[in-house]
């Protein structure tokens, strides 16, 4: 019987890891549909970002109360999963609490720490559910989250509560059976009640049921991550490492445009022969860089960017959070298209216009507030700028006021309608 359970566990483990690897592989393929961009410079500054932003959650601590609660859930995810190692080994080897004897009293300390953390995770998840569904903070009831995104957030919090509760109940039933030499700090509260209510066989059934549901829940959660905004749990680290290190507000110059200006000023430098058609900005996800696409998958949908956005707060159509969600949705659609057809088959849609509107793009003031506020180093502004470049330079779609300025720059080398020879006339 024990061998059958070990085989069942092994099959479950292999299926979980295989599916997760397959889904992560597809996400990696999608990300690298983007254009190449070299972000390998200054590794020391990049590792500093990983430590401060991804691991230390530096930006979260602008609101200490929320930051501490988020840190508890984060620590619960990282630390309590150390305990999963014992569960996995027990499942494969047919043992029970494999580490208890070798670690001795330190094992008791570890499980007590895990239980305290698990209890705190339950409390914090309840608070977060109330913030979303009872108090209804503005950034959580935004139309950006209508539909599945709102359900996704609630589902993850409920799952965390269930997993932590199963862990505590499993320990309580195990202790009540006398399988553990120690009574643990949180599950110990349940032990007297379990002893009075259940016989040994029932306790064994409770412990085994909690054990199996707990580990199955962890494997299910693992494979749910690629479909959820909670993928940022994993992607926050590479996204922080590959964050652009240039000062905020420093725009990426387009070499093609720079050359055109250079050739206009010095025609003798212009190349001869037929020039290759140039493409400006981005119309679809394939025109963005792989870092923009990694940003889209790393988005936590927390809404801090939109809350800080002056355009959003004054009622404009722009929501930086929606920009990232739309980019990810379109990228998923393109990825499925390629997976189905072998290569991309035109589906009559693109990111610009079909997902993100002209009205949204024009509302952006390029103030960088969204970039500053993002806790995982995402830049919605980079995507907005690339789409605006395409809109103006490819489609000639700009407000009339801008067209006059562009015409003056093209003809007079200045935004004003003055002859180049009179550009210094203002000094008189």
GIDAVEN-V309238 format. One record per pair of residues at least 6 apart in sequence whose ideal C-beta (glycine too) atoms are under 8 Angstrom apart, sorted by the first residue. I is the first residue (numbers start at 1). J is the second residue. D is the distance in whole Angstrom. If there is no record, write none. Layout:
BEGIN
i=I j=J d=D
i=I j=J d=D
END
This chain:
BEGIN
i=2 j=94 d=5
i=3 j=94 d=7
i=5 j=91 d=8
i=5 j=94 d=7
i=6 j=91 d=7
i=6 j=92 d=6
i=6 j=93 d=7
i=6 j=94 d=5
i=9 j=91 d=4
i=9 j=92 d=6
i=9 j=215 d=8
i=10 j=91 d=8
i=10 j=92 d=6
i=12 j=215 d=8
i=12 j=216 d=7
i=12 j=219 d=6
i=13 j=88 d=7
i=13 j=91 d=7
i=13 j=92 d=7
i=13 j=219 d=7
i=15 j=219 d=8
i=16 j=219 d=4
i=16 j=220 d=8
i=16 j=222 d=6
i=16 j=223 d=6
i=19 j=223 d=5
i=20 j=222 d=5
i=20 j=223 d=5
i=20 j=225 d=8
i=20 j=226 d=7
i=23 j=223 d=7
i=23 j=226 d=4
i=23 j=227 d=8
i=24 j=226 d=6
i=26 j=226 d=8
i=26 j=335 d=6
i=26 j=339 d=7
i=27 j=226 d=6
i=27 j=231 d=8
i=27 j=297 d=6
i=29 j=335 d=7
i=29 j=338 d=8
i=30 j=293 d=7
i=30 j=297 d=8
i=30 j=331 d=5
i=30 j=332 d=7
i=30 j=334 d=7
i=30 j=335 d=4
i=31 j=290 d=5
i=31 j=293 d=5
i=31 j=294 d=5
i=31 j=297 d=7
i=31 j=331 d=8
i=32 j=290 d=5
i=33 j=285 d=7
i=33 j=286 d=5
i=33 j=290 d=8
i=33 j=293 d=7
i=33 j=331 d=7
i=33 j=334 d=7
i=33 j=335 d=7
i=33 j=338 d=8
i=34 j=285 d=7
i=34 j=286 d=7
i=34 j=288 d=5
i=34 j=289 d=5
i=34 j=290 d=4
i=34 j=291 d=7
i=34 j=292 d=6
i=34 j=293 d=4
i=35 j=286 d=8
i=35 j=287 d=7
i=35 j=288 d=7
i=35 j=289 d=5
i=35 j=290 d=7
i=36 j=289 d=7
i=36 j=290 d=7
i=37 j=289 d=4
i=37 j=290 d=6
i=37 j=291 d=5
i=39 j=242 d=5
i=39 j=243 d=8
i=39 j=244 d=7
i=39 j=291 d=6
i=41 j=245 d=7
i=42 j=245 d=6
i=45 j=245 d=6
i=46 j=240 d=8
i=46 j=241 d=5
i=46 j=242 d=7
i=46 j=243 d=7
i=46 j=245 d=7
i=47 j=241 d=7
i=49 j=240 d=5
i=49 j=241 d=6
i=49 j=243 d=5
i=49 j=377 d=7
i=50 j=237 d=6
i=50 j=240 d=5
i=50 j=241 d=5
i=52 j=58 d=4
i=53 j=59 d=6
i=53 j=236 d=8
i=53 j=240 d=5
i=53 j=243 d=8
i=53 j=375 d=7
i=53 j=376 d=7
i=53 j=377 d=6
i=54 j=236 d=4
i=54 j=237 d=5
i=54 j=239 d=8
i=54 j=240 d=4
i=54 j=241 d=8
i=54 j=376 d=7
i=55 j=237 d=8
i=57 j=67 d=6
i=57 j=70 d=7
i=57 j=71 d=6
i=57 j=74 d=7
i=57 j=375 d=6
i=59 j=373 d=7
i=59 j=374 d=7
i=59 j=375 d=4
i=60 j=66 d=7
i=60 j=67 d=4
i=60 j=70 d=6
i=60 j=71 d=7
i=60 j=375 d=5
i=61 j=67 d=4
i=69 j=124 d=5
i=69 j=127 d=6
i=69 j=128 d=7
i=70 j=124 d=8
i=72 j=117 d=7
i=72 j=120 d=5
i=72 j=121 d=6
i=72 j=124 d=5
i=73 j=121 d=6
i=73 j=124 d=6
i=73 j=125 d=7
i=73 j=128 d=8
i=73 j=160 d=7
i=74 j=233 d=8
i=75 j=117 d=6
i=76 j=117 d=5
i=76 j=118 d=7
i=76 j=120 d=7
i=76 j=121 d=4
i=76 j=160 d=7
i=76 j=164 d=7
i=77 j=233 d=6
i=79 j=113 d=8
i=79 j=114 d=7
i=79 j=117 d=6
i=80 j=114 d=5
i=80 j=117 d=6
i=80 j=118 d=6
i=80 j=121 d=8
i=80 j=164 d=8
i=80 j=167 d=7
i=81 j=218 d=8
i=82 j=110 d=8
i=82 j=114 d=8
i=83 j=110 d=8
i=83 j=111 d=8
i=83 j=114 d=5
i=83 j=167 d=7
i=84 j=215 d=7
i=84 j=218 d=6
i=86 j=97 d=7
i=86 j=98 d=6
i=86 j=99 d=5
i=87 j=211 d=7
i=87 j=214 d=7
i=87 j=215 d=5
i=88 j=215 d=8
i=89 j=95 d=7
i=89 j=98 d=5
i=90 j=96 d=6
i=90 j=97 d=7
i=90 j=98 d=6
i=91 j=215 d=7
i=96 j=179 d=7
i=97 j=107 d=8
i=97 j=174 d=8
i=97 j=179 d=7
i=97 j=180 d=7
i=99 j=107 d=6
i=100 j=107 d=5
i=100 j=180 d=7
i=100 j=181 d=8
i=103 j=110 d=7
i=108 j=182 d=5
i=108 j=184 d=7
i=111 j=171 d=7
i=111 j=182 d=8
i=111 j=184 d=5
i=112 j=184 d=6
i=112 j=185 d=5
i=112 j=186 d=8
i=114 j=167 d=7
i=115 j=167 d=8
i=115 j=168 d=6
i=115 j=171 d=7
i=115 j=184 d=5
i=115 j=185 d=6
i=115 j=186 d=4
i=115 j=187 d=6
i=116 j=185 d=6
i=116 j=186 d=6
i=118 j=164 d=4
i=118 j=167 d=5
i=118 j=168 d=6
i=118 j=186 d=7
i=119 j=164 d=7
i=119 j=168 d=7
i=119 j=186 d=5
i=121 j=160 d=6
i=121 j=161 d=8
i=121 j=164 d=5
i=122 j=160 d=8
i=122 j=161 d=5
i=122 j=164 d=5
i=122 j=165 d=7
i=125 j=157 d=5
i=125 j=158 d=8
i=125 j=160 d=5
i=125 j=161 d=5
i=125 j=164 d=8
i=126 j=161 d=7
i=128 j=157 d=6
i=129 j=154 d=7
i=129 j=157 d=5
i=129 j=158 d=7
i=131 j=137 d=5
i=131 j=140 d=7
i=132 j=140 d=5
i=132 j=150 d=8
i=132 j=153 d=6
i=132 j=154 d=7
i=132 j=157 d=8
i=133 j=154 d=7
i=138 j=307 d=7
i=139 j=302 d=7
i=139 j=303 d=3
i=139 j=304 d=7
i=139 j=306 d=6
i=139 j=307 d=5
i=140 j=150 d=8
i=140 j=153 d=8
i=140 j=303 d=7
i=142 j=303 d=6
i=142 j=306 d=7
i=142 j=319 d=7
i=142 j=321 d=8
i=144 j=301 d=8
i=144 j=303 d=7
i=144 j=306 d=7
i=144 j=319 d=5
i=144 j=321 d=5
i=144 j=322 d=5
i=144 j=325 d=7
i=145 j=153 d=7
i=145 j=301 d=7
i=145 j=303 d=8
i=149 j=229 d=7
i=149 j=301 d=6
i=149 j=325 d=7
i=152 j=228 d=5
i=152 j=229 d=6
i=152 j=230 d=8
i=153 j=229 d=7
i=153 j=301 d=7
i=156 j=228 d=7
i=156 j=230 d=5
i=159 j=217 d=7
i=159 j=221 d=6
i=159 j=224 d=8
i=162 j=217 d=7
i=163 j=214 d=6
i=163 j=217 d=5
i=163 j=218 d=7
i=163 j=221 d=7
i=166 j=210 d=5
i=166 j=213 d=6
i=166 j=214 d=4
i=166 j=217 d=7
i=167 j=210 d=8
i=167 j=214 d=6
i=168 j=186 d=6
i=168 j=187 d=5
i=168 j=190 d=7
i=169 j=187 d=7
i=169 j=190 d=7
i=169 j=206 d=7
i=169 j=210 d=5
i=170 j=206 d=8
i=170 j=207 d=6
i=170 j=210 d=4
i=170 j=211 d=5
i=170 j=214 d=6
i=171 j=180 d=8
i=171 j=184 d=5
i=171 j=186 d=8
i=171 j=187 d=4
i=172 j=187 d=4
i=172 j=188 d=8
i=172 j=189 d=8
i=172 j=190 d=4
i=172 j=191 d=6
i=172 j=194 d=6
i=173 j=194 d=6
i=173 j=198 d=8
i=173 j=203 d=5
i=173 j=204 d=8
i=173 j=206 d=4
i=173 j=207 d=4
i=173 j=210 d=7
i=174 j=180 d=5
i=174 j=207 d=5
i=175 j=182 d=8
i=175 j=183 d=6
i=175 j=184 d=7
i=175 j=187 d=6
i=175 j=188 d=7
i=175 j=191 d=5
i=176 j=190 d=8
i=176 j=191 d=5
i=176 j=194 d=4
i=176 j=195 d=5
i=176 j=198 d=7
i=176 j=203 d=5
i=177 j=200 d=6
i=177 j=203 d=5
i=177 j=204 d=6
i=177 j=207 d=7
i=179 j=207 d=8
i=183 j=191 d=6
i=194 j=203 d=6
i=194 j=206 d=8
i=198 j=206 d=7
i=224 j=230 d=8
i=225 j=231 d=5
i=225 j=233 d=7
i=225 j=234 d=7
i=229 j=299 d=7
i=229 j=300 d=6
i=229 j=301 d=4
i=231 j=297 d=6
i=231 j=298 d=7
i=232 j=239 d=8
i=232 j=298 d=5
i=232 j=299 d=7
i=232 j=300 d=5
i=232 j=376 d=6
i=235 j=294 d=7
i=235 j=297 d=6
i=235 j=298 d=4
i=235 j=376 d=8
i=236 j=298 d=6
i=236 j=376 d=4
i=238 j=294 d=7
i=239 j=294 d=6
i=239 j=295 d=7
i=239 j=298 d=4
i=239 j=376 d=6
i=239 j=377 d=6
i=239 j=378 d=7
i=240 j=376 d=7
i=240 j=377 d=5
i=242 j=291 d=6
i=242 j=294 d=7
i=243 j=377 d=4
i=244 j=291 d=7
i=244 j=379 d=7
i=244 j=382 d=8
i=248 j=368 d=5
i=248 j=371 d=6
i=248 j=372 d=7
i=249 j=366 d=8
i=249 j=368 d=6
i=251 j=385 d=7
i=252 j=382 d=8
i=252 j=385 d=8
i=254 j=280 d=7
i=254 j=389 d=7
i=256 j=278 d=5
i=256 j=280 d=7
i=257 j=280 d=7
i=257 j=393 d=8
i=262 j=269 d=6
i=263 j=269 d=6
i=263 j=270 d=4
i=279 j=287 d=7
i=279 j=394 d=7
i=280 j=389 d=5
i=280 j=390 d=6
i=280 j=393 d=4
i=280 j=394 d=5
i=281 j=287 d=7
i=281 j=385 d=8
i=281 j=386 d=5
i=281 j=387 d=6
i=281 j=388 d=7
i=281 j=389 d=3
i=281 j=390 d=3
i=281 j=391 d=7
i=281 j=392 d=8
i=281 j=393 d=6
i=281 j=394 d=6
i=282 j=288 d=5
i=282 j=351 d=7
i=282 j=352 d=7
i=282 j=383 d=8
i=282 j=386 d=4
i=282 j=387 d=6
i=282 j=389 d=7
i=282 j=390 d=5
i=283 j=350 d=5
i=283 j=351 d=7
i=283 j=352 d=5
i=283 j=387 d=8
i=283 j=390 d=5
i=283 j=394 d=7
i=284 j=330 d=7
i=284 j=334 d=7
i=284 j=350 d=4
i=284 j=351 d=5
i=284 j=352 d=7
i=285 j=293 d=6
i=285 j=327 d=6
i=285 j=330 d=5
i=285 j=331 d=5
i=285 j=334 d=6
i=285 j=351 d=6
i=286 j=334 d=7
i=286 j=344 d=7
i=287 j=386 d=7
i=287 j=390 d=7
i=288 j=327 d=7
i=288 j=351 d=8
i=288 j=383 d=6
i=288 j=386 d=6
i=289 j=382 d=8
i=291 j=382 d=8
i=292 j=327 d=7
i=292 j=379 d=8
i=292 j=382 d=6
i=292 j=383 d=5
i=292 j=386 d=7
i=293 j=327 d=7
i=293 j=331 d=6
i=295 j=324 d=7
i=295 j=327 d=8
i=295 j=378 d=4
i=295 j=379 d=6
i=295 j=380 d=8
i=295 j=382 d=8
i=295 j=383 d=8
i=296 j=324 d=5
i=296 j=325 d=8
i=296 j=327 d=4
i=296 j=328 d=4
i=296 j=331 d=6
i=296 j=383 d=8
i=297 j=328 d=6
i=297 j=331 d=8
i=298 j=376 d=5
i=298 j=377 d=8
i=298 j=378 d=6
i=299 j=321 d=7
i=299 j=324 d=4
i=299 j=325 d=7
i=299 j=328 d=7
i=299 j=376 d=8
i=299 j=378 d=6
i=300 j=375 d=7
i=300 j=376 d=6
i=301 j=321 d=6
i=301 j=324 d=8
i=301 j=325 d=7
i=302 j=321 d=8
i=302 j=375 d=7
i=303 j=321 d=5
i=304 j=373 d=4
i=304 j=374 d=7
i=304 j=375 d=7
i=305 j=320 d=4
i=305 j=321 d=6
i=305 j=324 d=8
i=305 j=369 d=8
i=305 j=370 d=4
i=305 j=371 d=8
i=305 j=373 d=5
i=305 j=374 d=6
i=305 j=378 d=8
i=305 j=380 d=6
i=306 j=312 d=5
i=306 j=319 d=5
i=306 j=320 d=5
i=306 j=321 d=5
i=306 j=322 d=8
i=306 j=370 d=7
i=307 j=313 d=7
i=307 j=373 d=7
i=308 j=369 d=4
i=308 j=370 d=6
i=308 j=372 d=7
i=308 j=373 d=4
i=309 j=318 d=6
i=309 j=319 d=7
i=309 j=320 d=5
i=309 j=369 d=6
i=309 j=370 d=6
i=310 j=365 d=6
i=310 j=367 d=6
i=310 j=369 d=7
i=311 j=318 d=4
i=311 j=363 d=4
i=311 j=364 d=6
i=311 j=365 d=6
i=312 j=318 d=6
i=312 j=319 d=5
i=312 j=320 d=7
i=316 j=359 d=8
i=316 j=363 d=4
i=317 j=357 d=7
i=317 j=359 d=5
i=317 j=360 d=5
i=317 j=363 d=6
i=318 j=360 d=5
i=318 j=361 d=8
i=318 j=363 d=4
i=318 j=364 d=6
i=319 j=360 d=8
i=320 j=370 d=4
i=320 j=380 d=4
i=320 j=381 d=8
i=320 j=384 d=8
i=321 j=380 d=8
i=322 j=356 d=8
i=322 j=360 d=8
i=323 j=356 d=6
i=323 j=360 d=7
i=323 j=380 d=5
i=323 j=383 d=6
i=323 j=384 d=6
i=324 j=378 d=6
i=324 j=380 d=6
i=324 j=383 d=8
i=326 j=351 d=7
i=326 j=355 d=4
i=326 j=356 d=5
i=327 j=351 d=6
i=327 j=355 d=8
i=327 j=356 d=8
i=327 j=383 d=6
i=329 j=355 d=7
i=330 j=349 d=8
i=330 j=350 d=8
i=330 j=351 d=5
i=330 j=354 d=8
i=330 j=355 d=5
i=333 j=347 d=8
i=333 j=349 d=8
i=334 j=344 d=6
i=337 j=344 d=6
i=337 j=345 d=6
i=337 j=347 d=6
i=338 j=344 d=5
i=349 j=355 d=8
i=351 j=387 d=7
i=352 j=387 d=5
i=352 j=390 d=6
i=352 j=391 d=7
i=356 j=387 d=6
i=358 j=391 d=6
i=358 j=397 d=7
i=361 j=384 d=6
i=361 j=387 d=6
i=361 j=388 d=5
i=361 j=391 d=6
i=362 j=388 d=8
i=362 j=399 d=7
i=364 j=381 d=7
i=364 j=384 d=5
i=364 j=388 d=8
i=366 j=381 d=6
i=366 j=384 d=8
i=366 j=385 d=7
i=368 j=381 d=6
i=370 j=379 d=8
i=370 j=380 d=5
i=370 j=381 d=6
i=371 j=378 d=8
i=371 j=379 d=5
i=371 j=380 d=7
i=371 j=381 d=6
i=374 j=380 d=8
i=391 j=397 d=5
i=391 j=398 d=7
i=392 j=398 d=5
i=392 j=402 d=7
i=392 j=406 d=8
i=398 j=406 d=7
i=404 j=417 d=8
i=405 j=415 d=5
i=408 j=414 d=6
i=408 j=415 d=5
i=408 j=416 d=6
i=408 j=417 d=5
i=409 j=415 d=6
i=412 j=418 d=6
i=412 j=419 d=7
i=412 j=420 d=6
i=412 j=423 d=8
i=413 j=420 d=5
i=413 j=423 d=8
i=414 j=420 d=7
i=414 j=423 d=6
i=418 j=425 d=7
END
